[in-house]
Amino acid sequence: MRRGGRVAGTKNKITISVRDKIQQVLNNCIDNLDLNELSNREKIELVGKLLPFVTPKYLSIVEQMAEPNQIKTIEINL
Protein backbone atom coordinates (compact mmCIF):
# COMPACT_ATOMS: atom_id res chain seq x y z
CA MET A 1 0.00 0.00 0.00
CA ARG A 2 1.42 3.35 -1.05
CA ARG A 3 1.30 6.29 1.33
CA GLY A 4 2.05 9.93 0.55
CA GLY A 5 3.51 11.35 -2.63
CA ARG A 6 1.69 12.16 -5.83
CA VAL A 7 -1.35 10.27 -7.00
CA ALA A 8 -0.70 8.22 -10.12
CA GLY A 9 -1.18 10.38 -13.22
CA THR A 10 -0.57 13.70 -11.45
CA LYS A 11 2.01 15.81 -13.27
CA ASN A 12 5.22 16.77 -11.48
CA LYS A 13 5.07 20.51 -10.64
CA ILE A 14 8.83 20.98 -10.97
CA THR A 15 8.89 19.36 -14.41
CA ILE A 16 6.04 21.59 -15.54
CA SER A 17 7.84 24.66 -14.17
CA VAL A 18 11.13 23.78 -15.88
CA ARG A 19 9.35 22.99 -19.15
CA ASP A 20 7.58 26.38 -19.02
CA LYS A 21 10.89 28.21 -18.43
CA ILE A 22 12.55 26.38 -21.34
CA GLN A 23 9.56 27.24 -23.55
CA GLN A 24 9.92 30.93 -22.62
CA VAL A 25 13.64 30.90 -23.46
CA LEU A 26 13.01 29.17 -26.79
CA ASN A 27 10.22 31.58 -27.69
CA ASN A 28 12.51 34.51 -26.94
CA CYS A 29 15.32 33.02 -29.04
CA ILE A 30 13.00 32.33 -31.97
CA ASP A 31 11.50 35.83 -31.79
CA ASN A 32 15.01 37.34 -31.96
CA LEU A 33 16.24 35.05 -34.73
CA ASP A 34 16.84 36.80 -38.06
CA LEU A 35 16.54 34.15 -40.75
CA ASN A 36 18.03 36.53 -43.32
CA GLU A 37 21.37 36.32 -41.51
CA LEU A 38 21.51 32.52 -41.83
CA SER A 39 23.08 30.72 -44.78
CA ASN A 40 20.98 28.23 -46.73
CA ARG A 41 22.86 25.38 -45.04
CA GLU A 42 22.11 26.81 -41.58
CA LYS A 43 18.43 27.19 -42.49
CA ILE A 44 18.24 23.55 -43.60
CA GLU A 45 19.96 22.40 -40.40
CA LEU A 46 17.56 24.48 -38.31
CA VAL A 47 14.52 23.01 -40.07
CA GLY A 48 15.94 19.51 -39.67
CA LYS A 49 16.45 19.98 -35.95
CA LEU A 50 13.07 21.60 -35.27
CA LEU A 51 10.90 19.42 -37.53
CA PRO A 52 10.67 16.47 -35.10
CA PHE A 53 9.08 18.78 -32.52
CA VAL A 54 6.20 19.89 -34.75
CA THR A 55 5.43 16.80 -36.81
CA PRO A 56 3.99 13.48 -35.64
CA LYS A 57 6.57 10.83 -34.93
CA TYR A 58 6.26 7.50 -36.68
CA LEU A 59 7.83 4.29 -35.52
CA SER A 60 8.65 1.95 -38.32
CA ILE A 61 8.93 -1.69 -37.32
CA VAL A 62 10.34 -4.19 -39.76
CA GLU A 63 9.48 -7.81 -39.06
CA GLN A 64 11.19 -10.63 -40.90
CA MET A 65 8.72 -13.25 -42.05
CA ALA A 66 9.47 -16.97 -42.09
CA GLU A 67 10.25 -16.87 -45.81
CA PRO A 68 13.24 -14.86 -47.02
CA ASN A 69 12.61 -11.79 -49.17
CA GLN A 70 9.31 -11.09 -47.39
CA ILE A 71 9.44 -8.01 -45.16
CA LYS A 72 6.42 -6.60 -43.40
CA THR A 73 6.56 -2.93 -42.38
CA ILE A 74 4.24 -1.58 -39.71
CA GLU A 75 3.99 2.16 -38.99
CA ILE A 76 2.78 3.22 -35.58
CA ASN A 77 1.87 6.87 -34.96
CA LEU A 78 3.07 7.83 -31.47
Backbone as numpy.savetxt, mean C-alpha at the origin, in Angstrom:
# Nx Ny Nz CAx CAy CAz Cx Cy Cz
-9.12 -16.57 30.05 -9.95 -15.40 30.05 -9.07 -14.16 30.05
-9.34 -13.25 29.15 -8.54 -12.05 28.99 -9.11 -10.93 29.85
-8.22 -10.22 30.53 -8.66 -9.11 31.37 -7.87 -7.85 31.01
-8.56 -6.73 30.90 -7.90 -5.47 30.60 -7.51 -5.36 29.14
-6.89 -4.26 28.79 -6.45 -4.06 27.41 -7.58 -3.66 26.49
-7.26 -3.62 25.21 -8.26 -3.24 24.21 -9.16 -4.42 23.89
-10.37 -4.12 23.53 -11.31 -5.13 23.05 -10.88 -5.49 21.63
-11.03 -6.74 21.27 -10.65 -7.18 19.93 -11.35 -6.32 18.88
-10.58 -5.84 17.90 -11.13 -5.02 16.83 -11.02 -3.53 17.07
-10.68 -3.12 18.30 -10.52 -1.70 18.60 -9.18 -1.23 18.05
-9.18 -0.10 17.37 -7.95 0.41 16.78 -7.04 1.00 17.85
-5.74 0.85 17.65 -4.74 1.36 18.56 -4.66 2.88 18.40
-4.86 3.64 19.47 -4.88 5.10 19.40 -3.54 5.67 18.98
-2.45 5.08 19.44 -1.12 5.57 19.08 -0.88 5.37 17.59
-1.24 4.22 17.07 -1.06 3.95 15.64 -1.86 4.95 14.80
-3.08 5.22 15.22 -3.91 6.19 14.51 -3.28 7.57 14.56
-2.76 7.96 15.71 -2.12 9.26 15.87 -0.88 9.39 14.98
-0.05 8.35 14.99 1.17 8.37 14.17 0.81 8.41 12.70
-0.18 7.62 12.30 -0.61 7.59 10.90 -1.12 8.96 10.46
-1.87 9.64 11.35 -2.37 10.98 11.02 -1.23 11.98 10.85
-0.22 11.90 11.72 0.94 12.81 11.61 1.68 12.57 10.31
1.90 11.31 9.97 2.59 10.97 8.71 1.79 11.49 7.52
0.47 11.35 7.58 -0.39 11.84 6.50 -0.26 13.34 6.35
-0.19 14.07 7.47 -0.04 15.53 7.43 1.29 15.92 6.79
2.36 15.21 7.16 3.68 15.50 6.58 3.67 15.23 5.08
3.10 14.10 4.69 3.05 13.76 3.26 2.22 14.77 2.47
1.09 15.17 3.04 0.26 16.18 2.36 1.03 17.47 2.17
1.76 17.88 3.19 2.56 19.11 3.11 3.65 18.98 2.04
4.31 17.83 2.01 5.36 17.61 1.01 4.79 17.64 -0.41
3.65 16.99 -0.59 3.04 16.93 -1.92 2.57 18.31 -2.35
2.01 19.07 -1.41 1.55 20.42 -1.75 2.71 21.33 -2.17
3.89 21.10 -1.61 5.05 21.94 -1.91 5.92 21.38 -3.05
5.51 20.27 -3.62 6.28 19.64 -4.68 5.99 20.32 -6.02
7.04 20.78 -6.69 6.89 21.39 -8.01 7.30 20.37 -9.06
6.32 19.80 -9.72 6.59 18.75 -10.70 7.39 19.27 -11.90
7.32 20.56 -12.16 8.07 21.12 -13.28 9.57 21.08 -13.03
9.99 20.98 -11.78 11.41 20.92 -11.47 11.98 19.51 -11.60
11.10 18.50 -11.71 11.55 17.12 -11.79 11.84 16.72 -13.23
12.84 15.86 -13.40 13.12 15.32 -14.73 12.07 14.26 -15.05
11.98 13.86 -16.30 11.02 12.82 -16.68 11.28 11.53 -15.91
12.56 11.19 -15.73 12.91 9.98 -14.99 12.42 10.08 -13.55
12.61 11.22 -12.91 12.16 11.41 -11.53 10.63 11.34 -11.43
9.94 11.86 -12.43 8.48 11.79 -12.44 8.00 10.35 -12.53
8.64 9.56 -13.40 8.28 8.15 -13.55 8.55 7.38 -12.26
9.69 7.65 -11.62 10.01 7.00 -10.35 8.99 7.36 -9.28
8.58 8.62 -9.24 7.60 9.08 -8.27 6.27 8.37 -8.47
5.83 8.30 -9.72 4.57 7.61 -10.02 4.67 6.14 -9.63
5.79 5.51 -9.95 5.98 4.10 -9.62 5.96 3.84 -8.13
6.48 4.76 -7.35 6.50 4.58 -5.90 5.15 4.88 -5.26
4.39 5.81 -5.83 3.12 6.20 -5.22 1.94 5.36 -5.71
2.05 4.78 -6.89 0.95 4.02 -7.48 0.41 2.90 -6.58
1.26 2.13 -5.91 0.71 1.07 -5.05 -0.19 1.57 -3.92
-0.08 2.85 -3.57 -0.87 3.38 -2.48 -2.26 3.85 -2.92
-2.47 3.98 -4.22 -3.75 4.49 -4.70 -4.49 3.52 -5.61
-3.87 2.40 -5.92 -4.52 1.40 -6.76 -4.74 0.13 -5.95
-5.75 -0.67 -6.31 -5.97 -1.92 -5.60 -4.79 -2.86 -5.81
-4.49 -3.62 -4.79 -3.38 -4.57 -4.89 -3.95 -5.93 -5.28
-3.29 -6.58 -6.19 -3.69 -7.90 -6.63 -2.61 -8.89 -6.25
-3.04 -10.04 -5.79 -2.12 -11.11 -5.47 -2.29 -12.17 -6.54
-1.23 -12.45 -7.23 -1.30 -13.46 -8.28 -0.69 -14.74 -7.74
-1.48 -15.80 -7.77 -1.03 -17.09 -7.27 -0.94 -18.03 -8.46
0.21 -18.63 -8.62 0.39 -19.59 -9.71 0.46 -20.98 -9.09
-0.40 -21.86 -9.55 -0.47 -23.21 -9.02 -0.11 -24.19 -10.12
0.85 -25.02 -9.86 1.23 -26.04 -10.85 0.22 -27.17 -10.78
-0.28 -27.55 -11.92 -1.23 -28.65 -12.00 -0.44 -29.96 -12.10
-1.14 -31.05 -12.00 -0.48 -32.37 -12.05 0.24 -32.59 -13.37
-0.32 -32.09 -14.46 0.29 -32.27 -15.76 1.23 -31.10 -16.06
2.40 -31.37 -16.61 3.29 -30.26 -16.97 2.66 -29.39 -18.06
3.12 -28.19 -18.15 2.65 -27.19 -19.12 1.25 -26.69 -18.84
0.65 -27.03 -17.73 -0.65 -26.49 -17.34 -0.44 -25.63 -16.10
-0.67 -24.34 -16.24 -0.52 -23.41 -15.11 -1.84 -22.70 -14.91
-2.29 -22.67 -13.69 -3.54 -22.00 -13.35 -3.19 -20.74 -12.56
-3.66 -19.60 -13.00 -3.40 -18.33 -12.33 -4.68 -17.84 -11.68
-4.56 -17.50 -10.41 -5.72 -16.98 -9.66 -5.35 -15.60 -9.17
-6.19 -14.59 -9.44 -5.97 -13.24 -8.95 -6.92 -12.97 -7.81
-6.37 -12.49 -6.70 -7.17 -12.18 -5.53 -7.02 -10.69 -5.24
-8.10 -9.95 -5.21 -8.09 -8.53 -4.91 -8.08 -8.35 -3.41
-6.99 -7.78 -2.87 -6.88 -7.57 -1.42 -7.36 -6.21 -1.03
